C-alpha cells in the first residue's frame, strides 16, 4: 500500500444499500477516522434528508453532508428549516451540498431550469441570512420572501454553522462557486486532470472577493471499486458507469467520453434503466475508461488513484464504494480498527 498519507477522507452513499445498512457503514466510517458521510439525492429513488438524519442520529463526530440536493424543488423557507432541523440533531456537523440539478429529470417533473447562476446565487444568499437568524425580506427573480425568519421558540436561537458546498460542473458555475460558496463538491466520473481547469476557475472566482482557491474546501466524489482481484473490481465499476454516462451526459462530456459511446449506451438504456439493459450496454464501456475516471483495482491501486486526485487539488476524497464497503473503508482508514 502507498506510504503517502491521505489525511482526510469521506464516505458517499446513494441507494445501493438499505438505509439501516448505511447507518452501520456511517458508524464504521466514523470509527475508522472518516471525516464525513455524504448522501446522494440524484435520481427519483432516495432523498438525501431522511438518510442524513438517520446517520446523524447514530454517530457522534462524523460530519453529514448532502451530495447534492438541488435548488429547484424545495421552497427556500422549507429548505432553510430542513437544515436547521438537521443541525439541531447534529450541531455543527451538517454540510449543505447543493447543485443545479440536471435534465431530463428536471424537465420530466415539470421544472424548467433557467438562469442557473442567478438562481443559485439567490438561494445561497437567502439561506445564509436565514441561518444567521435574520428576519429576511428578499425580492429576487427566483426567491421572493417578506419578513420571514427561522422563528425558533423552543431550542437554539443562535446562528447556525452550516457550510454551503456547490456541486458545480460547468465553468461559469465553477467560477461562481469560488466567489460565493464555502466549497466545491467536485464531480466524480472525471479523470484527475479534470481538476486542473476546475482549480483555475475556482481561483478566478475566489480572487473576486479577496480569496484564493486555497481558501475554498474542495471535496471530490470519486467512484471507488476495491477488490483483491483487479478484473473483478473493474466489472464492479462498469454497471454504475454505464448508467451514469447515459443519464448525465454533461458529466460524460466533462470526462472526455466520446459522444458516440454515450449514444450507443443511451440507445439501449430506457428511463429508468433496468439491470438487464445496463448489463447489455456495459460492453461499450472500455476497461481503460473505468481505470481513467475511477479509483478501481486492488486496495493499493485504488489508493494510488485517489492520491492522483488529491495531487490535482481535491482536499477530501468522498469515496463511492462499489462492492465490499467495509474493505473500502479499511483501505482508506485513518484510525486503527
N, C-alpha and C positions, 0 to 999 in steps of 0.2 A: 504494500500500500504506500501511496505517496507520503513523503515526510513533510510536505508543505501543509501548513495548518489552514483549516477552514474555520475561522473563529465564530462566524455567525451562520446559522442555518435554520430553515423553517420547513414545515410540512404543508403540503397542499392536498386538499381533499375535494373531490367532486361528488359523484353519485354512485361510484362503483361499489361502495360498501354500505351496509345498514348503518343508520345514524349511531346506534349504540356501539357498533364496532368502531366507528370513527371516534367516539368518545374514549374508547380504550386506547386507540392509537394516539390521541391527543395527550392522554395521561403518560403513555410510554415515551412519547417525544419530549415531554416536559422532564421526565426522569433522566433522559439521556442528554439533556442540555440544549435541546432545540429552543430557539428564541421565540418562535411563533407558530401558530397553525392558522392557515388561511382556508376559507371555504368558498368554493366557486358558486356563481349564480350565472349560468350561461344559457343552456337550453331550457325548455319548459319541462323541467324534471324536478329540480330541488332548489328552493330558495336558499339564500345564504343565512338569513337571520335566525331561523329556528336551530340549525346546527351550531351556529356561533354561540347561541345561548346555552345549548347543551354542553359544548366544550368548556365554556366559561364556568359552568356550574360544577364541573368535576375536576377542575385544575386550580392552581393557586398562584403561579407566577408567569406562566407562558402567555404571550400576547395572542389575541384573537382578531384576525382580520377578514374582511370581505374581499374576495379576489376574483372578480369585482362585481358589485351591483351596478345598475345603470342609473342615469339621472333623468329618466323619462317617465317611469311608471309609478313613482310614489310622490304624492303631494309633498311639498317642501316642509310643511309643518309636521306631517307624519314621519318623514324621513329623519328630521332632527329629533323627534321624540323617540323614535325607534333606537337610535344610537345612544341617547340619554339613558334609556332603559337598560341597554346592554352595559353601559358604563356603571349603572347602579349595581349590576350583577358582578362586574369585574372592574372596579375602579382603576383607571389609568392603564388598562390592558387592552383596550379596544382600538382597532385601526379601521378607518373608513377607506377602503379601496373602492374607487368609483370610476366608471368608464362610460363612453359614449354609445355603447351597445352596437348592434350590427344588423344589417339586412341580410337575408329576407325576413328574419324573425320579427324584427320591429314592424316592418310593413305588414306582415301577415296577421298581427294582432291589432292593426289599426293605428299604429304610431308612425307619424311622418316626422322623421328626424331632419331638422334644418338648422342652419347656423350652429353647428355643434360647439364651436369655440365659445360663442356668446352664451349659449345655454349652460355650458359647464362653468363658465366664469360666474354667472349669476347664481348658480346652485351653490358654489363654494362660498361666495360672499355671504349669502343669506345663512347658510349652515354655520359658518364661523360666528356670525353675530348672535345667532340663537344659542349656540353652545357657550358663548360668553355671557349668557343670561341677560342679554339686552332685550328691550322692547323694540321690535323691528317694524318699521314701515319701509317698504321697498317696492317701487313701481318699475319693474323691468318688463322686457318683452316676454320672458318665459316664466317669471315669478312675480306675482303681484299680491302683496300682503299689506294689511293695515293693522298696526298696533298689536302684533302677535308676540308672544313670548312663551318660553317653556315655564309654565306657571306652576312650579313645584310648590305644593303646600306641605306635604309630608315627605321629608327627605332632604337631600343635599342641595342647597341653593347656590353653591359656589360654581364658577365657570368650570367647564369640563375640558380635559386634556385628551382630545381625540384627533390624532394626526390624520390628514387627508392625503391619500396617495392616488394619483390619477393613473389608470391603466391606459396609457397613450400608445397609439400605433402610428398614425400619420405624422408627418414632420411638423405641421402647424400646431397640432395638439401637444406634441413632444416639447416644442419650444415654449408654449404657454405653460406647460407643467413646470418647467424650470423657473418661470416667473411667479406663479401663484400657489403652487402646491408644496406640501411638506416633503413629498417624494414622488417617485415614478415607479409604478409596478411594470417592469419591463416584460415584454411578451415572451411566451415560450414558442417552441417550434420555429425558432430562428437560429441561425448559426452564431457563434461568438462574435464574428466580425460585424454583425448587425449592430452591436453595441457601439462601435466606433462613431458612427453618424449620430446615434442617439445621444452620446456624451456631448458631442459638439452642439447639438440642438438644445439640450438641457442647459448647457453652459451659456449659450447665447441668450436664452430666456432669463436665466438667473442674473446675468450681468445687467439686465434692465432695471433690477431692483437692488443692485449693490451686493449681489451674492456671486458665488461661483458654483460649478457643478459639485464641488466637494461639500457644499452646504446642504445638498439635497440627498436624501436617502434614496437608494436605487436597488431595492429588492427585485429579484428576477425569477419569474416562473421558469422552471426547467423540467421537462419530461425526463424521468429517471427510471430506466428499466434495468434492474440489477439482478444478475443470476450468475452462478458459478460457471455455467455454460454460456459462452458469448452468443452463440447462434440462438439459443432459447431466449436470451434477453432481447435480441433483435426481433424475433417473432412476437414477443410480448408488446413491443412498441408499435408494431405496424398497424394493429387494429385501431388504436387511438389515432394515429397519424392519418390513416385513410379517411376516417370520418371527419377529422378536424380540417384537413386541407380542402375537402369538398364543401363543408358548411361555412367556413370562414375564409373565403378566397383572399381577403385583404392580408391575412397572415401568410397565406401561401405566397403571395406576391412579395411580402417582406422577407420571406425565407429564400427567395430566388428560385422557387419551384417553377418549372416550365408550364405555361398555360395549357399546353397540350396534355400534360399529365393530369392536371386538375380537371380538364374537360372529360377525359376518359373515366376518371373516378366519378364525376358528377353524373355521367350518363348511366351509371349502374346504380348509384345510391338514390333511394327515394327520400321523402321527408315525412316523418322521421325515418332514418335508415334502419334496416333490420340487420341482425347479426349475419344472416346469410348473404345479404348484399355487400356488407363490409368485407366478409371473407373473400367474396368473388372479386372485389375491387383491389384487394391488398396486393395482388400480383403486379400492379402498376406502381407500387411504392418500392423503389430500389433500396437495397441494404445501405448503399452509400449515402442516400438521403437521410435515412434513420440515424446513422452514425454522425452525420454532419450537423443535424439540428436537435439532437437529444443527447443526454448523458446515458448511454446504453453500453452494457457489457458486463464484465466481471466487476466486483467491488473496486478493485484498483483502477480499472479503466474508467468506470463511472466517476470516480473521484478526480482523475486527471482531466476529464472533460469539464467537470464543474469548475475546476481551477482555471480553465481557459476563459470561462465567462467572468470570473472574478478579476482576472488579469485585465479584462477589457471593460471594467467599470462596474460590474454588479457588486453590490455591497453585502447582500444576503441572499443566497440561493434559496428559492422556495420550491422544494422538490416534490414533483408529482409522481408518486410511486406507482409503477406498473408491476404486478406480480407480488412478491413477498414484501409486504410493507415493513415488517419488523427487521428484515435483513437490510432494507434500505436505510432505516433509521439507525441501525447498528453501524452501517458503513460510514455514516456521517456524524455519529455521536460525538459530542464534545465533553461528555461526562462518562465516567466508567459505569458499567452496569451494577 
